[in-house]
């Protein structure tokens, strides 16, 4: 794939440009085996705020324990969260994220929070309400393979990112696929992710320069899709759940680790660019 077709913000993590990620590691490198060997995400709940998750898709592995949908109340014109017993994915995008997370952290429980419509778009207020609900429900990790470009939503998502941080809820947020500010991926309290082109879910890079901290597999990824199928897709959307899955393994192994400590562990176990 040419750089012209890469998702925005992924450039530092691709090809020869990765050399720019070389840096000293003041705390040294953590041994991956110590962190990840035998970890499976037990005790962790990952909320996937997206287009829904298809409960019976084989790649979800029967780990979807709850499904809700957020929509606007017709009378109050305010977001309302209600149960989604059919567990619909109206696009396939959320199921793709769930499949990636489950492959890395097979014992983690998954919660679907549907905020997107069949066009894979949604209102910022609905997105924010879904995130607020997930934080309030005590999700351990929240995968956000979506973002808002609305400046009006900046303070709302900034507040939610801080609330999640202090509630010990780790937000993993994909950068937007096009250049421009989007939220909450630009906030320091979240784990921001863009795509790289190494076809390995266990390869991730750390970028100490803003706006995106981590690069994970997100170019030409075979992912689950609605209807029990699969597609090959590219996007920062599919890089984020790789990091969310790794974070679930860390939080399962170290339940008391704070979001800051999980991010530090991810940085200290990242691949050296080469």
Buried (B, 14 or more C-beta within 10 A) or exposed (E): EEEEEBBBBBBBBBEEEBEEBEEEEEEEEBEEEEBBEEBBBBBBBBBBBBBBBBBEBEBBBEBBEBBBBBBBEEEEEEBEBEEBEEBBBBBBBBBBBBBBBBBBBBBBBBBBBBBBBEEBEBBBBBBBBBBBBBBEBEBBBBBBBBBBEBEEBBEBBBEBBBBBBEEBBBBBBBBBBEEEBBBBBBBEBBBBBBBBBBEEBBBBBBBEEEBBBBBBBBBEBBBBBBEEEBEEBBBBBBBBBBBBBBBBBBBBBBEEBBBEBBBBBBBBBBBEBE
